[in-house]
Amino acid sequence: QLEMAIEDAKRQVEQTRERATSRERAAQSKLLDLETQLSRNKTELNQLRRNKDDAERRYESRLQDLKDRLEQSESTNRSMQNYVQFLKSSYANVF
């Protein structure tokens, strides 16, 4: 009877050990999956940051280009207005 109790205890210890090992493997697998997912997410985040930075640089460049063109257009407009004023005063002086 004592031997049967010892065998039963050994079986229970072995079963407990197998369950613990199985749980540990499952936890290791889950950990590996999470680390892989974290790595992918970090890579994606870095790519998104680069894309955002590129878009901001293009936006700033385009904005500066438009500002420069607007300034040039306003300068041309002022020159034309001055020329028209000159023509008006010239014609007024002639007639």
ABEGO torsion letter per residue (X at the ends): XAAAAAAAAAAAAAAAAAAAAAAAAAAAAAAAAAAAAAAAAAAAAAAAAAAAAAAAAAAAAAAAAAAAAAAAAAAAAAAAAAAAAAAAAAAAAAX
